[in-house]
Amino acid sequence: MDGVGWGSVVNETYAKIPGMTQDYSGFRPSRLWKRMPPEHRLAAAELFWADEQSTEQQIEAVGAIAVHMKFRTKSVLGLPADRKAKYLSTLPAVSDTIAARALVSYHLERQPTMMAAFLDTLGIAHENGLINEENVVKPDAEKLRAAAADLATKYPADDVALYLSTLVSQDPDTWGDLAQLPETGAAT
């Protein structure tokens, strides 16, 4: 599930990164999660529960649901996946780790064509939108601008904004220049 470029660990430093003047707090995965339309959040939650590599985050989500719903943990564990997805998608708050994993699951399963188009435009090697390289070279700001603008002509603006914002949230060192672009406007 984790591909290079998505990051296996959520960067916990979203506010100001030392040496950078950009405030990335608007790109926290939990904030992106809240901005998703309810039907997309539900789809992401369903994919989250189906993801075999999300065990740690699923355990955390079970705890969050149990606390919020005042259920026993064992009761939440016994729920069918569709009920857990519904509860997760409607929680008033989720952690950045849960949201990050759900966002990655969502994009890999529901948006691989859009991801591939963006990475192809940038000339970044990938497999179905999943970046192949261990260390991605930071794309030139002008190339990023052109690739984002091109993507916005081919896909719905909300989908583009969520994808680009997710990239920023996962790796601001590589994708931080996207934060300034109008195509990422939903997160700013």
GUMI-20243 format. One record per atom (N, C-alpha, C): residue in three letters; z, y, x. Coordinates in steps of 0.001 Angstrom, whole numbers. Layout:
# GUMI-20243
PT   type        zz        yy        xx
PT    Ala         Z         Y         X
...
***
This chain:
# GUMI-20243
PT   type        zz        yy        xx
PT    Met         0     -1192       821
PT    Met         0         0         0
PT    Met         0      1247       858
PT    Asp       910      1313      1838
PT    Asp       946      2504      2670
PT    Asp      -243      2512      3590
PT    Gly      -981      3558      3527
PT    Gly     -2087      3715      4436
PT    Gly     -1797      4860      5359
PT    Val     -2443      4858      6462
PT    Val     -2294      5959      7377
PT    Val     -2783      7203      6664
PT    Gly     -2084      8275      6816
PT    Gly     -2454      9511      6138
PT    Gly     -1602      9744      4913
PT    Trp     -1069      8681      4341
PT    Trp      -157      8833      3211
PT    Trp      1261      8851      3724
PT    Gly      1528      8197      4804
PT    Gly      2871      8162      5367
PT    Gly      3731      7134      4684
PT    Ser      4473      6392      5484
PT    Ser      5346      5378      4899
PT    Ser      6728      5942      4619
PT    Val      7043      7051      5224
PT    Val      8326      7691      4973
PT    Val      8053      9116      4510
PT    Val      8709      9501      3460
PT    Val      8508     10846      2930
PT    Val      9130     11851      3882
PT    Asn      8385     12884      4201
PT    Asn      8897     13941      5053
PT    Asn      9941     14714      4263
PT    Glu     11167     14672      4712
PT    Glu     12257     15309      3991
PT    Glu     12345     16817      4269
PT    Thr     11517     17332      5153
PT    Thr     11546     18750      5481
PT    Thr     10402     19444      4780
PT    Tyr     10636     19829      3535
PT    Tyr      9567     20443      2756
PT    Tyr      9608     21955      2800
PT    Ala     10758     22514      2994
PT    Ala     10825     23963      2976
PT    Ala     10028     24480      4163
PT    Lys     10644     25146      5075
PT    Lys      9898     25660      6202
PT    Lys     10045     24712      7380
PT    Ile      8900     24290      7894
PT    Ile      8866     23425      9056
PT    Ile      8940     24342     10272
PT    Pro      9795     24013     11263
PT    Pro      9929     24877     12435
PT    Pro      8575     25240     13032
PT    Gly      8416     26520     13334
PT    Gly      7179     26994     13923
PT    Gly      6085     27285     12907
PT    Met      6356     27032     11641
PT    Met      5346     27275     10613
PT    Met      5890     28303      9631
PT    Thr      5014     29129      9123
PT    Thr      5450     30146      8178
PT    Thr      5210     29719      6736
PT    Gln      4485     28646      6531
PT    Gln      4174     28174      5180
PT    Gln      5387     27496      4554
PT    Asp      5672     27843      3319
PT    Asp      6739     27191      2557
PT    Asp      6107     26059      1767
PT    Tyr      6476     24819      2085
PT    Tyr      5914     23639      1430
PT    Tyr      6807     23112       317
PT    Ser      7816     23860       -84
PT    Ser      8732     23357     -1114
PT    Ser      8017     23077     -2435
PT    Gly      6945     23779     -2734
PT    Gly      6180     23529     -3949
PT    Gly      5400     22228     -3905
PT    Phe      5381     21597     -2738
PT    Phe      4639     20361     -2558
PT    Phe      5545     19138     -2447
PT    Arg      6810     19305     -2781
PT    Arg      7702     18140     -2798
PT    Arg      7147     17134     -3802
PT    Pro      7147     15850     -3478
PT    Pro      6626     14853     -4424
PT    Pro      7292     14925     -5803
PT    Ser      8586     15205     -5838
PT    Ser      9276     15283     -7131
PT    Ser      8742     16444     -7973
PT    Arg      8341     17524     -7340
PT    Arg      7755     18657     -8081
PT    Arg      6345     18327     -8565
PT    Leu      5589     17637     -7731
PT    Leu      4242     17222     -8142
PT    Leu      4333     16253     -9316
PT    Trp      5302     15359     -9267
PT    Trp      5537     14390    -10346
PT    Trp      5790     15109    -11667
PT    Lys      6641     16124    -11620
PT    Lys      6970     16872    -12845
PT    Lys      5761     17602    -13412
PT    Arg      4849     18025    -12551
PT    Arg      3670     18766    -13006
PT    Arg      2590     17863    -13599
PT    Met      2698     16564    -13359
PT    Met      1678     15644    -13890
PT    Met      1747     15612    -15408
PT    Pro       598     15522    -16059
PT    Pro       619     15328    -17517
PT    Pro      1349     14021    -17838
PT    Pro      2033     13964    -18976
PT    Pro      2813     12758    -19311
PT    Pro      2018     11451    -19230
PT    Glu       763     11469    -19653
PT    Glu       -27     10235    -19609
PT    Glu      -344      9798    -18184
PT    His      -499     10751    -17267
PT    His      -721     10412    -15858
PT    His       578      9925    -15223
PT    Arg      1687     10554    -15601
PT    Arg      2995     10106    -15099
PT    Arg      3263      8670    -15541
PT    Leu      2949      8364    -16803
PT    Leu      3146      7001    -17303
PT    Leu      2251      6018    -16545
PT    Ala      1002      6378    -16322
PT    Ala        93      5512    -15561
PT    Ala       617      5297    -14143
PT    Ala      1104      6359    -13512
PT    Ala      1658      6241    -12160
PT    Ala      2901      5357    -12167
PT    Ala      3733      5499    -13183
PT    Ala      4943      4674    -13284
PT    Ala      4584      3201    -13476
PT    Glu      3569      2926    -14277
PT    Glu      3130      1542    -14472
PT    Glu      2642       943    -13158
PT    Leu      1873      1708    -12401
PT    Leu      1377      1242    -11109
PT    Leu      2509      1088    -10107
PT    Phe      3477      1981    -10179
PT    Phe      4664      1916     -9314
PT    Phe      5388       579     -9501
PT    Trp      5620       173    -10760
PT    Trp      6336     -1074    -11020
PT    Trp      5495     -2294    -10659
PT    Ala      4180     -2160    -10642
PT    Ala      3303     -3280    -10298
PT    Ala      3105     -3427     -8789
PT    Asp      3501     -2424     -8029
PT    Asp      3278     -2405     -6587
PT    Asp      4312     -3267     -5863
PT    Glu      3858     -4336     -5238
PT    Glu      4751     -5254     -4534
PT    Glu      5374     -4631     -3287
PT    Gln      4806     -3562     -2783
PT    Gln      5327     -2920     -1578
PT    Gln      6322     -1797     -1893
PT    Ser      6641     -1618     -3150
PT    Ser      7543      -539     -3564
PT    Ser      8955     -1027     -3864
PT    Thr      9331     -2160     -3343
PT    Thr     10619     -2769     -3696
PT    Thr     11798     -1821     -3489
PT    Glu     11862     -1173     -2342
PT    Glu     12996      -268     -2077
PT    Glu     13048       866     -3085
PT    Gln     11899      1460     -3359
PT    Gln     11855      2560     -4316
PT    Gln     12106      2058     -5737
PT    Gln     11683       849     -6039
PT    Gln     11936       269     -7361
PT    Gln     13438        60     -7573
PT    Ile     14136      -380     -6549
PT    Ile     15589      -546     -6652
PT    Ile     16244       807     -6915
PT    Glu     15786      1819     -6200
PT    Glu     16304      3176     -6417
PT    Glu     16007      3644     -7842
PT    Ala     14811      3350     -8328
PT    Ala     14428      3755     -9686
PT    Ala     15267      3033    -10738
PT    Val     15553      1770    -10516
PT    Val     16407      1018    -11449
PT    Val     17760      1712    -11557
PT    Gly     18314      2107    -10425
PT    Gly     19593      2816    -10423
PT    Gly     19516      4136    -11164
PT    Ala     18439      4889    -10944
PT    Ala     18279      6188    -11612
PT    Ala     18154      6009    -13127
PT    Ile     17393      5017    -13549
PT    Ile     17237      4752    -14981
PT    Ile     18567      4321    -15582
PT    Ala     19273      3434    -14882
PT    Ala     20564      2947    -15382
PT    Ala     21549      4090    -15570
PT    Val     21628      4972    -14612
PT    Val     22540      6104    -14707
PT    Val     22135      7023    -15854
PT    His     20862      7372    -15906
PT    His     20403      8303    -16933
PT    His     20550      7735    -18344
PT    Met     20199      6480    -18516
PT    Met     20214      5864    -19840
PT    Met     21590      5273    -20189
PT    Lys     22495      5311    -19204
PT    Lys     23831      4724    -19382
PT    Lys     23715      3223    -19696
PT    Phe     22805      2573    -18959
PT    Phe     22610      1135    -19051
PT    Phe     23253       485    -17832
PT    Arg     23536      -784    -17941
PT    Arg     23941     -1538    -16761
PT    Arg     22693     -1787    -15928
PT    Thr     22874     -1843    -14631
PT    Thr     21745     -2094    -13734
PT    Thr     21055     -3397    -14095
PT    Lys     21843     -4410    -14394
PT    Lys     21290     -5712    -14752
PT    Lys     20399     -5609    -15996
PT    Ser     20782     -4769    -16933
PT    Ser     19982     -4578    -18144
PT    Ser     18631     -3943    -17816
PT    Val     18635     -2969    -16920
PT    Val     17383     -2316    -16532
PT    Val     16487     -3306    -15795
PT    Leu     17091     -4102    -14916
PT    Leu     16302     -5099    -14192
PT    Leu     15602     -6073    -15130
PT    Gly     16224     -6381    -16242
PT    Gly     15665     -7326    -17196
PT    Gly     14625     -6748    -18144
PT    Leu     14435     -5448    -18096
PT    Leu     13446     -4820    -18981
PT    Leu     12026     -5196    -18570
PT    Pro     11126     -5295    -19540
PT    Pro      9715     -5499    -19187
PT    Pro      9189     -4270    -18430
PT    Ala      8175     -4497    -17622
PT    Ala      7628     -3423    -16782
PT    Ala      7181     -2213    -17591
PT    Asp      6614     -2434    -18787
PT    Asp      6144     -1287    -19563
PT    Asp      7302      -402    -20018
PT    Arg      8445      -997    -20311
PT    Arg      9626      -198    -20697
PT    Arg     10190       554    -19501
PT    Lys     10245      -117    -18357
PT    Lys     10723       560    -17145
PT    Lys      9800      1727    -16807
PT    Ala      8500      1511    -16982
PT    Ala      7539      2586    -16706
PT    Ala      7769      3766    -17647
PT    Lys      7979      3476    -18908
PT    Lys      8216      4553    -19877
PT    Lys      9485      5328    -19511
PT    Tyr     10557      4599    -19211
PT    Tyr     11805      5273    -18842
PT    Tyr     11632      6095    -17570
PT    Leu     10969      5534    -16566
PT    Leu     10766      6260    -15318
PT    Leu      9942      7521    -15554
PT    Ser      8893      7399    -16341
PT    Ser      8002      8552    -16553
PT    Ser      8666      9676    -17331
PT    Thr      9746      9368    -18036
PT    Thr     10416     10398    -18840
PT    Thr     11759     10841    -18260
PT    Leu     12133     10319    -17096
PT    Leu     13374     10791    -16473
PT    Leu     13261     12290    -16198
PT    Pro     14342     13029    -16391
PT    Pro     14267     14476    -16140
PT    Pro     14074     14811    -14662
PT    Ala     14468     13889    -13783
PT    Ala     14293     14115    -12350
PT    Ala     14177     12763    -11653
PT    Val     13287     12695    -10667
PT    Val     13185     11523     -9808
PT    Val     13262     12003     -8366
PT    Ser     13660     11117     -7492
PT    Ser     13759     11481     -6074
PT    Ser     12363     11637     -5472
PT    Asp     12319     12296     -4341
PT    Asp     11049     12454     -3643
PT    Asp     10490     11102     -3202
PT    Thr     11352     10160     -2827
PT    Thr     10849      8862     -2374
PT    Thr     10197      8087     -3513
PT    Ile     10802      8117     -4685
PT    Ile     10204      7440     -5850
PT    Ile      8903      8141     -6227
PT    Ala      8938      9459     -6321
PT    Ala      7743     10213     -6713
PT    Ala      6615     10017     -5704
PT    Ala      6934     10044     -4421
PT    Ala      5905      9869     -3393
PT    Ala      5235      8514     -3525
PT    Arg      6018      7477     -3714
PT    Arg      5455      6130     -3849
PT    Arg      4597      6027     -5109
PT    Ala      5077      6589     -6207
PT    Ala      4311      6545     -7456
PT    Ala      3008      7336     -7327
PT    Leu      3044      8480     -6661
PT    Leu      1833      9280     -6466
PT    Leu       805      8524     -5624
PT    Val      1273      7868     -4573
PT    Val       371      7095     -3724
PT    Val      -240      5944     -4533
PT    Ser       590      5222     -5273
PT    Ser        94      4119     -6108
PT    Ser      -956      4623     -7085
PT    Tyr      -662      5738     -7710
PT    Tyr     -1577      6329     -8695
PT    Tyr     -2936      6657     -8065
PT    His     -2891      7349     -6941
PT    His     -4150      7751     -6319
PT    His     -4949      6558     -5804
PT    Leu     -4286      5608     -5185
PT    Leu     -5009      4455     -4648
PT    Leu     -5661      3626     -5744
PT    Glu     -5020      3549     -6895
PT    Glu     -5551      2731     -7987
PT    Glu     -6457      3503     -8944
PT    Arg     -6145      4764     -9199
PT    Arg     -6883      5519    -10212
PT    Arg     -7871      6534     -9656
PT    Gln     -7725      6898     -8395
PT    Gln     -8578      7956     -7848
PT    Gln     -9262      7586     -6531
PT    Pro     -9571      6313     -6277
PT    Pro    -10161      5984     -4965
PT    Pro    -11527      6630     -4741
PT    Thr    -12309      6805     -5790
PT    Thr    -13629      7415     -5639
PT    Thr    -13504      8871     -5213
PT    Met    -12576      9590     -5834
PT    Met    -12360     10987     -5473
PT    Met    -11830     11086     -4035
PT    Met    -10882     10224     -3698
PT    Met    -10328     10234     -2345
PT    Met    -11424      9953     -1322
PT    Ala    -12256      8949     -1607
PT    Ala    -13338      8587      -695
PT    Ala    -14322      9742      -540
PT    Ala    -14657     10412     -1625
PT    Ala    -15593     11533     -1560
PT    Ala    -15057     12636      -649
PT    Phe    -13771     12941      -792
PT    Phe    -13159     13996        24
PT    Phe    -13176     13601      1500
PT    Leu    -12755     12385      1794
PT    Leu    -12693     11934      3185
PT    Leu    -14083     11790      3788
PT    Asp    -15070     11354      2989
PT    Asp    -16455     11278      3475
PT    Asp    -16955     12655      3868
PT    Thr    -16668     13649      3034
PT    Thr    -17100     15013      3328
PT    Thr    -16500     15508      4647
PT    Leu    -15271     15074      4919
PT    Leu    -14600     15476      6164
PT    Leu    -14989     14604      7356
PT    Gly    -15671     13489      7091
PT    Gly    -16047     12583      8172
PT    Gly    -14881     11748      8681
PT    Ile    -13899     11497      7814
PT    Ile    -12725     10706      8196
PT    Ile    -12938      9267      7734
PT    Ala    -12800      8330      8669
PT    Ala    -12986      6912      8347
PT    Ala    -11916      6455      7358
PT    His    -12349      5647      6378
PT    His    -11420      5168      5356
PT    His    -11972      3912      4718
PT    Glu    -11131      3254      3969
PT    Glu    -11548      2110      3170
PT    Glu    -11097      2369      1743
PT    Asn    -12045      2690       875
PT    Asn    -11741      3021      -526
PT    Asn    -10749      4166      -657
PT    Gly    -10851      5152       205
PT    Gly     -9965      6307       155
PT    Gly     -8705      6168       983
PT    Leu     -8477      5002      1538
PT    Leu     -7300      4744      2373
PT    Leu     -7700      4975      3824
PT    Ile     -7075      5936      4471
PT    Ile     -7441      6321      5830
PT    Ile     -7146      5186      6795
PT    Asn     -8150      4878      7648
PT    Asn     -8053      3761      8584
PT    Asn     -7310      4100      9872
PT    Glu     -7410      5320     10305
PT    Glu     -6898      5712     11620
PT    Glu     -5382      5859     11615
PT    Glu     -4782      5486     12757
PT    Glu     -3331      5635     12927
PT    Glu     -2953      7120     12953
PT    Asn     -3665      7872     13766
PT    Asn     -3390      9310     13889
PT    Asn     -4644     10088     13512
PT    Val     -4586     10730     12373
PT    Val     -5725     11518     11910
PT    Val     -5696     12869     12604
PT    Val     -6824     13245     13150
PT    Val     -6948     14564     13769
PT    Val     -6983     15588     12644
PT    Lys     -6204     16640     12816
PT    Lys     -6162     17690     11798
PT    Lys     -7556     18275     11612
PT    Pro     -8074     18198     10368
PT    Pro     -9413     18753     10126
PT    Pro     -9426     20272     10283
PT    Asp    -10561     20773     10678
PT    Asp    -10781     22204     10800
PT    Asp    -10561     22864      9435
PT    Ala     -9908     24010      9414
PT    Ala     -9577     24703      8165
PT    Ala    -10818     25001      7325
PT    Glu    -11908     25373      7976
PT    Glu    -13142     25680      7234
PT    Glu    -13739     24423      6623
PT    Lys    -13675     23301      7351
PT    Lys    -14163     22024      6803
PT    Lys    -13318     21613      5599
PT    Leu    -12000     21819      5697
PT    Leu    -11111     21496      4577
PT    Leu    -11463     22342      3361
PT    Arg    -11678     23623      3588
PT    Arg    -12024     24524      2495
PT    Arg    -13307     24067      1811
PT    Ala    -14319     23756      2611
PT    Ala    -15606     23333      2058
PT    Ala    -15475     21995      1321
PT    Ala    -14720     21059      1888
PT    Ala    -14546     19748      1256
PT    Ala    -13785     19874       -60
PT    Ala    -12765     20719       -90
PT    Ala    -11990     20935     -1323
PT    Ala    -12858     21601     -2387
PT    Ala    -13637     22578     -1983
PT    Ala    -14524     23265     -2934
PT    Ala    -15560     22299     -3496
PT    Asp    -16107     21454     -2642
PT    Asp    -17085     20462     -3083
PT    Asp    -16441     19474     -4061
PT    Leu    -15252     19018     -3744
PT    Leu    -14536     18077     -4613
PT    Leu    -14293     18686     -5993
PT    Ala    -13961     19970     -6004
PT    Ala    -13668     20669     -7264
PT    Ala    -14887     20790     -8166
PT    Thr    -16076     20677     -7599
PT    Thr    -17287     20724     -8429
PT    Thr    -17603     19375     -9062
PT    Lys    -16953     18318     -8571
PT    Lys    -17291     16960     -9015
PT    Lys    -16203     16278     -9838
PT    Tyr    -14978     16784     -9773
PT    Tyr    -13838     16130    -10436
PT    Tyr    -13016     17165    -11190
PT    Pro    -12239     16718    -12168
PT    Pro    -11394     17654    -12929
PT    Pro    -10423     18409    -12005
PT    Ala    -10257     19677    -12292
PT    Ala     -9427     20554    -11449
PT    Ala     -8004     20025    -11296
PT    Asp     -7393     19518    -12360
PT    Asp     -6026     19008    -12266
PT    Asp     -5935     17802    -11347
PT    Asp     -6944     16923    -11394
PT    Asp     -6953     15749    -10524
PT    Asp     -7103     16152     -9064
PT    Val     -7993     17106     -8813
PT    Val     -8206     17596     -7455
PT    Val     -6924     18252     -6934
PT    Ala     -6318     19100     -7739
PT    Ala     -5096     19793     -7320
PT    Ala     -3988     18792     -7001
PT    Leu     -3827     17772     -7835
PT    Leu     -2789     16781     -7589
PT    Leu     -3057     16001     -6307
PT    Tyr     -4293     15590     -6088
PT    Tyr     -4631     14838     -4879
PT    Tyr     -4411     15688     -3627
PT    Leu     -4940     16887     -3624
PT    Leu     -4793     17747     -2445
PT    Leu     -3321     18090     -2203
PT    Ser     -2587     18335     -3263
PT    Ser     -1151     18625     -3132
PT    Ser      -391     17410     -2616
PT    Thr      -806     16225     -3036
PT    Thr      -168     15004     -2548
PT    Thr      -416     14836     -1055
PT    Leu     -1622     15142      -612
PT    Leu     -1899     15091       828
PT    Leu      -966     16031      1589
PT    Val      -815     17257      1086
PT    Val        76     18226      1740
PT    Val      1500     17680      1769
PT    Ser      1945     17095       668
PT    Ser      3329     16602       607
PT    Ser      3555     15444      1562
PT    Gln      2555     14616      1771
PT    Gln      2701     13450      2632
PT    Gln      2613     13783      4116
PT    Asp      1805     14774      4468
PT    Asp      1611     15099      5880
PT    Asp      1199     16567      6036
PT    Pro      2179     17477      5962
PT    Pro      1834     18900      6057
PT    Pro      1256     19297      7414
PT    Asp      1569     18546      8467
PT    Asp       991     18877      9774
PT    Asp      -526     18716      9761
PT    Thr     -1010     17664      9112
PT    Thr     -2447     17405      9053
PT    Thr     -3125     18163      7927
PT    Trp     -2499     18207      6759
PT    Trp     -3154     18713      5555
PT    Trp     -2607     20066      5073
PT    Gly     -1729     20678      5830
PT    Gly     -1083     21923      5412
PT    Gly     -2031     23056      5067
PT    Asp     -3202     23102      5711
PT    Asp     -4166     24171      5399
PT    Asp     -4652     24097      3959
PT    Leu     -4537     22931      3324
PT    Leu     -4929     22807      1924
PT    Leu     -4028     23621      1000
PT    Ala     -2800     23872      1431
PT    Ala     -1824     24562       597
PT    Ala     -2281     25962       202
PT    Gln     -3106     26561      1009
PT    Gln     -3568     27931       770
PT    Gln     -4784     28015      -152
PT    Leu     -5393     26880      -432
PT    Leu     -6663     26884     -1163
PT    Leu     -6478     26963     -2677
PT    Pro     -7394     27635     -3354
PT    Pro     -7288     27733     -4813
PT    Pro     -7372     26376     -5507
PT    Glu     -8069     25407     -4897
PT    Glu     -8199     24076     -5496
PT    Glu     -6864     23339     -5544
PT    Thr     -5896     23777     -4755
PT    Thr     -4568     23169     -4737
PT    Thr     -3607     24015     -5579
PT    Gly     -4112     24986     -6271
PT    Gly     -3339     25984     -6988
PT    Gly     -2228     25488     -7889
PT    Ala     -2307     24282     -8409
PT    Ala     -1276     23792     -9322
PT    Ala        81     23662     -8650
PT    Ala       101     23530     -7337
PT    Ala      1380     23313     -6653
PT    Ala      1992     24589     -6123
PT    Thr      1271     25657     -6112
PT    Thr      1824     26858     -5501
PT    Thr      2482     27770     -6488
***
